[in-house]
Amino acid sequence: MKNIIAKALLLASTLMLALSMGCRAQVSRVIDLPDWDFSRDGQSWQPVRVPHDWAISGPFDKKWDLQMVAIEQNGETEKTEKSGRSGALPWIGKGYYRMRLALPKGYKRAVLVFDGAMSEPVVSVNGREAGRWAYGYNAFRIDITPFVKFGSKDNLVEVHLNNREESSRWYPGGGLYRPVHVELYGDAAFSPWDTYVRTLSATRDEAQVEVSALLQGNMGKRGYTVVSLADAEGRVVAADTLQGNAPQFQTTLRVAEPRLWSPESPTLYRLSLARYEGRRLVDVQTVKTGIRTISVSREHGFQLNGVSRKIKGVCLHHDLGPLGAAENKAALIRQIKMMKAMGCDAIRTAHNMPSTMQMELCDSLGMMVMAESFDMWVYPKCKNGYARFFEEWGDRDITNLVKHHRNHPSIIMWSIGNEIPEQWSKEGVAIARRLQDLCHQYDPSRPVTQGMDRAEESLASGFAQVMDVPGFNYRVHKYYNNMAQLPQGFLLGSETASTVSSRGVYKFPVRVGAHNNNPYPDGQCSSYDTEYCSWSNLPDDDWQMQDDHSWVIGEFVWTGYDYLGEPTPYDTYWPSRSSYFGICDLAGLPKDRYYMYRAHWNGRVHTTHLLPHWNWSGREGEPTPVYCYTDGVEGELFVNGKSQGRVRKDPTSRLDRYRLRWNDVRYEPGEIRVVTYNQYGEKVGEDCRRTAGEPSQIRLEVDCPDHVSTAVACLVEGCDHNHDASLNADGHDLAFITVSMLDADGNECPLADDELTFEVSGAGEFKAACNGDATSIESFTQPRMRLFSGKLVLIVQSLKQAGKVTVRVRSAARNIEKTVTLRVG
């Protein structure tokens, strides 16, 4: 072993020496392309920075996506007017982007790489069409070598996009909403998507890591390739030298005492490939990866690194709330960290292919991923959906998905579809088998799944039996019948719950059951977390199945966050333009349900969360149920110091197995307080709610997720928290400021709905605001917004300069304001 490590260090030293001495040809280079001009009509242009979403500024209007349609997934048989199905934002239509690309001399090839373009992109270079793609969610590569001039600063790149009406069931956004870059290559180079790293086996003592790669271009006669793997500290832990000029090669590295990747310990390694011709370095490629094994079986369920675990996952659409579809690193970090703090360990990229940035962050932050592909195959769910392209493009899209993302250790399975209508047919069985085989061809290390919503039909046709992992969406009561017909011996809740709620809104009397047929006149859902859709159920129902049966390997909750579009159960209500399914609202603020999941999922911290708020003027003396979400087993509730009795969780009761409930509390102003206990009678936590007085002050809590390891960071000047984080002066970084209205005693005012205005000056600028209200049609990008249930989130973006940014929030009606200053550097 000492000889192997010594050899590895020597090889690494040789590589560094060659680089420092300049003994190399033109090695590959990647140039980001953020600066473009944009137009909706091809006539008037404005400069924009990519990622960019042309529609997010609105205005909201039902005319943008008004549809007469029956939503089959909701069990509808008659068409009705749907006014906010895809967000009520102006995403439909054409868009044009252009930029001048400077290409240095000395390179032989240039490849444009788009991580996603919405949609149907056609790319032209210097007036000639260079290539196109169909699917707006997939990454694609276009070799532009025949169309460019190396050494010129004036290569014109143009992208034409076309978003058709009724082509999406949710808000897709519009534009170059993910990053774009150009790759430059010399005489010989590694093909980026053909380098494949997989863990063959791993124990505490040793791991075997297989590496395969493909060289393109002109290979000389004296070529060899150095393959090395370095740990997080940069130490080379394994290496090999491969002689010869074969374009394809493969080797297996043995790593002693590997540090295995997991959500709890997301250790990454850096793989380096160096190609030499004699002493001349021709090309270098580096890949971040992780060492870990995954398996799923009848005997052990889902296993990561040989340890069985239940998947605690959420489904996420790709939009980032008030930022729209435009991808942003800080927003993604905030999203992932919020889910991890809840105890979530997996994300399903519903119902579309993920981005590179999202997967890199899941790798580094420790979040497992089900990477999904399609929402439809041949049979259309909406008039102009992906079904128009599937027969021609489906295999190519799956190929791109797998080859592009297969080196990410966070990805634990591929999903080839969601609620595919063909699941009842022989044709559907054949397609499922073909797509699954394609996934296995390019990545034999991971299982394949999909979300099926027609259990009886998919089982009768053999559709479910084909899958490596049979995934079922909802209808948890059918799991027993499903299992009787599944040779796999296990199943996954690929989409669960669809519980609906509005943050801080409570309805009386508390209603338990499907919400669809009895909507409320204000367009809101109750945050008692007992309302769901006709096809779905309570979180409690899924947990009961998972806790009681080893053959249920986990779940992916619909959804981790509210998202733009699909405002079920208010599809026909205006204004309503975003979902109610989220555990967090559209602004990223946790609903009560967040703490219900945290109490069940997060075993590292105690949770005690009390609801509802306690401002109910006019309900004096009326029954006002009080719930507590806690990891404790028992709690005692006090109203103004008077005990309402001890309540203990009841494993035989649907609503009391995972909740504490006091259903007959009579409202009186003042304070409610709960104290919770574990099974040994030891106190684990307490929480209280107080009746607030008139609003008289504003509180600002600042979260800059890109620069801290904690879930929330205060960057307010004078803050006594011990950290030195600051916003990057890169023009992209974001601070998320939670704005709350308080009374004179510092109690939150849950009914406050003041209109606030925002002023941002200095080294930052106002980016967006969101209050989480699905019925609000206030613009995200104007510096004013009403509070919803006493809160909203203000987003500030850094400029490309160091300094300070001052944020002023004001309620003109009450003549109160609050100012904070953040650091940018």
C-alpha positions, 0 to 999 in steps of 0.5 A: 500500500505504501508503494501505491501511495508513493507512486500516486504522489509522484504522479501528482507531483509530475502533473503539477510540475508539468503545469507549472513549467508550461510543458503542455498544449492547449488543454481544455477550457471552460468559459461561462457566458452570463451576459446576453441581450434579450428581446421578446420581439427580435426588435427591441433589446435589453442587456440581461444576466443569465440565468434569466426568466423573462416572465417572473416580473409579470404582471399576474393576469388570468389571461396569460394561461387561461385554459378550458380543460379537465384535469384527469389527474384530479379525477375531473371528467368535465372541462372547466376554466382554469385560471392559474394552472401555469402561474398566471405569468406571461411565459407563453410566446417567443424570446430571443437572446444574442451575445458576441463570443470571443474565442482565443487562438490556438484551440481546435474545437468549441462546444456550447453547453446549455444547462436548460433553455425554456423552450424548443431552443434553436441556436445559430452562430454567425448567421447559420443554424448550429443546432437545436433541442426540443426539451426545455428541461434537459442539458444539451451540447452543440459543437459550433466549431464549423461556424466560428472563427478562433481568435475573433471577438465577434462570433455572434451567438443567437438563441431562439426560444418558443414557449407554446400555450398549454405546454406545461401543467405548472409554471415553466418560466421562460428563457435561458433560465440555467447557466450557459458556457462554452468549452474549448478543446485542443488537439486531444481532449477528454469527452466530458459526458463520457467520463464515468466514475462508479463505486464497485464496492466499499467497506471501511477498509477499502473501496474499489472505484471504476473509472472509464473515459473517452479521448477525442481528437488526435492522439500521438504515438507516445501517449499515456494517461494518469488517473488519480483520486484525491481526498478533500484535503488534496491528498492523493489516495489512489492512482494509475497510469494507462499506456497507449492511444486507445480512445476509450479506457477503463481502470479500477482504483483501490482506495484504503480506508475510504470516507463514504458519502452520505447525507450525514457525511457528504465527503467528496473526492476529486478525480483527475485525468491527465493526458500526456504525449511524452512529457507534453501535457495535452489535456486535464479533466477533473471530476468531483465525486463520492464513494458510496454504494446503493442497493435495494432488495426484498430482504434489506429495503433501501441501503446506502453503504450497506445500511438500511434506511427509510427515504425521507424525501420531498418532491420539488419543482424547479422554480424558486418562488419569487425568483421564478425559474432563473437558477440561483446558487444561494436560493438553492442552498437555502432550499436544501438547508431548510429541508435538511434541518427538517430531517429530509434526506432526499429530493425528487426533481419533479417532474423534470431533469435537474440542473448541474448546480442543483446536483453539485449542491446536493453532493456537497450539502448531503441530499440524496436525489431521485433524478426524474425525466418526463411528465408524459410519453406518447399520450399528452396530458396537455395539448402542447406538452412533451408528448409532441417530442417523445418518440423522436427525442425520448431516448436522446433525452434519457441518454443526456440525463444519465450521462450528464449527471451519473457522476453525482453521488447524491443521485440514488435512482433515476425516474423515467416518468410521472403518472404516465397514462400508458401504464395500463398498456402493452405499449407502456410496458415496452417503453418502460423497459426500453427507458430503464434499459437505457438507464442501465446501459449508461449507468448500471450502478443505480436502480430505476423507478417512476411514479405510478398513479393507477395501481390496479392498471399498472399491475394488471399490465405488468408495467409495475413489475418491470421497474427496479423500484416500483413507485406509487403515487398516493392511494396508500390504502392500496399498498397491501394489494400492490405488494401481493402482486409485486415480485420485487418485494418492496415499494416506494411512496414516490409521491405522498400526502398532497396535504394542503395548507396556507401558512398562518390560516386556520379554519373552524370547525377543523375539517378532516378530509378531502378539500376539493369539493368544499373550498373556502371563499377566501381561496385559502386552506387551513393550517391545521394540516388535516385537509388534503386532496381527493386522491391523497391523504394525511402525512400520518397515513404514510408514516403509519405504513412506513413505520409498520411495514419494512417493505415500504422503503420510504416516501417523497412528499408532495411538496417540500415548497409551494410552487408557481402554478397548479393551485389545487384545490383552487384551479377555478378560483381567481386570483389563485396562482400557486400551490398549497401543497408545500411544507414551506410556502412560496417565500420559503417560510415554514408552515406548521406542517414543517414542524410536524415533519421535523418532529418525525424525521429529525432525530438530532434535535427536539421539536415542540411546536404549538398551533394555532396563533392566539388572536381570535377576537370574536371567538371568546368562549368558543371551541378553538382546537390546539395542536402540538407537533413534537418528538415527545410522547406527551404534553400538558397545555396551559391557557393563561396558566390553567392546565387543560390536561395532559395528552399522550400520543395514541398509536391506535388513533389516526390523528393522535399517533403523531400529534398531540391534540386538545380539541375542546379548548375555549378561546380566551385572550392571553397565552397558551403554553405547552410543555412536552415530555419523552417516554421517561417523563423527562421534559423535552421542550415547550412553546407558547402563543400569545395574543398580540396587541396592535402592531408597533415595530418591524423585525428583520431576520437575515439569512445569507445561505451561501456563506454559512454552515448554519441554517440561518445567519444574521449579517446585521451590524451589531449582531452578537452571533459569532460568524464573519459571513458576508455576501459575495460581491459577484452580482449573484449572491442573495440575502433573504430577509424575513420581515415580521410585524410585532407589537410593543412587547415583541409578540408576532402579529399574525393578522397583520397585512400592512403594505410595506415598502423597501429601499435598498442602497449601497453595494446591493439592490432589491431583487424580489419579495414574496409573502407566501399568499397563493392569492396575491397578484402583487408583483414579486419584483416591485419594492412593495408588498403586503404582509401575509399572516404577519410576515414576508420575505425580502430578497437583496442581491449583491452588486459587483463591488465590496462595501455595505448594503443598507435595507430600509423597510417601512409601513407608511400607514403606521409610520414605522420602519426598520433598517439593517446594514449588511456586509458585501465583500 
